[in-house]
Amino acid sequence: MNVLKPAPPADGAAPRIEEDEPAWVANTTARRYRIGVNSLRVLLFVVLTGGWELGADLGWIDPFFFGQPTTIVRQIGIWATQGTAQGSLWEQIAVTLEETVLGFAIGVVLGIVFGVLLGRSRLLADILGPYIKAANSIPRIVLGSIFVIALGLGMASKVALAVVLVFFIVFFNAFQGVREVDRNILANARILGASPRQLSTQVIIPSALSWIIASLHTSFSFALVGAVVGEYLGAIKGLGLLISTAQNTFNANGVFAAMVILAVVSLTAEALVTVLENRLIRWRPNTITDVSI
């Protein structure tokens, strides 16, 4: 008897695991896929950095303007062991992280609160909508300059810029998430006697949680950008000041070294947000295509 077999996965797609497969087969397939993906990631990194290094050695790339991987690593080593012109490298990282986390936390709370409020109230949305769109259209670099002038070179101006960047991302996602809540579920909850507070805490916010969590992946990176841009415009300490100092001294390796540090911080934060997402929305069903960036 002929047995129909599932078609092989498309190129680049994660292998689909059949429901009736033994657990050890599924685990082996998933493990092989992860090993393959990680191997290709390492290979791509080696090709890019190796080509960059070779191009600089052969004179195809000018290291004065574009740096060189080995000298960038050397620059990070010097900062880590001997410190920077502004003090310890770890102090610069800690200052930027503190500004980022504060801006991220405040922006997320404000974005969720206003997103839920305006999502539930059409009157508030109609009144405040034009003002929110106008504020969102203001270039962030202009706001950064205003914050530096008004709040000084300390932490407050960087946190304020990070809050602005995070707020609009979370706000629009929370607003849309509330608008997308199933009206039948809301009607059933009202029939069962749910109060407005219970509707918000037990139905609306949990339903919009997928939208809100999705915004956190992007918003933390934007909080980091806000803190660094604020430091670049004017600061006493921080990674943005390192970039500004390296630029002013024509130290391309210093600029790239700070960028590498920022990339490591951002990837670490992204991994933590993913862990938070998996804990908060365990109830979410598996998607048809298991593709993530």
Secondary structure, 3 states (H helix, E strand, C coil): CCCCCCCCCCCCCCCCCCCCCCHHHHHHHHHHHHHHHHHHHHHHHHHHHHHHHHHHHHCCCCHHHHCCHHHHHHHHHHHHHHCECCECHHHHHHHHHHHHHHHHHHHHHHHHHHHHHHHHCHHHHHHHHHHHHHHHCCCHHHHHHHHHHHHCCCHHHHHHHHHHHHHHHHHHHHHHHHHCCCHHHHHHHHHCCCCHHHHHHHHHHHHHHHHHHHHHHHHHHHHHHHHHHHHHHCCCCCHHHHHHHHHHCCCHHHHHHHHHHHHHHHHHHHHHHHHHHHHHCCCCCCCCCCCCC
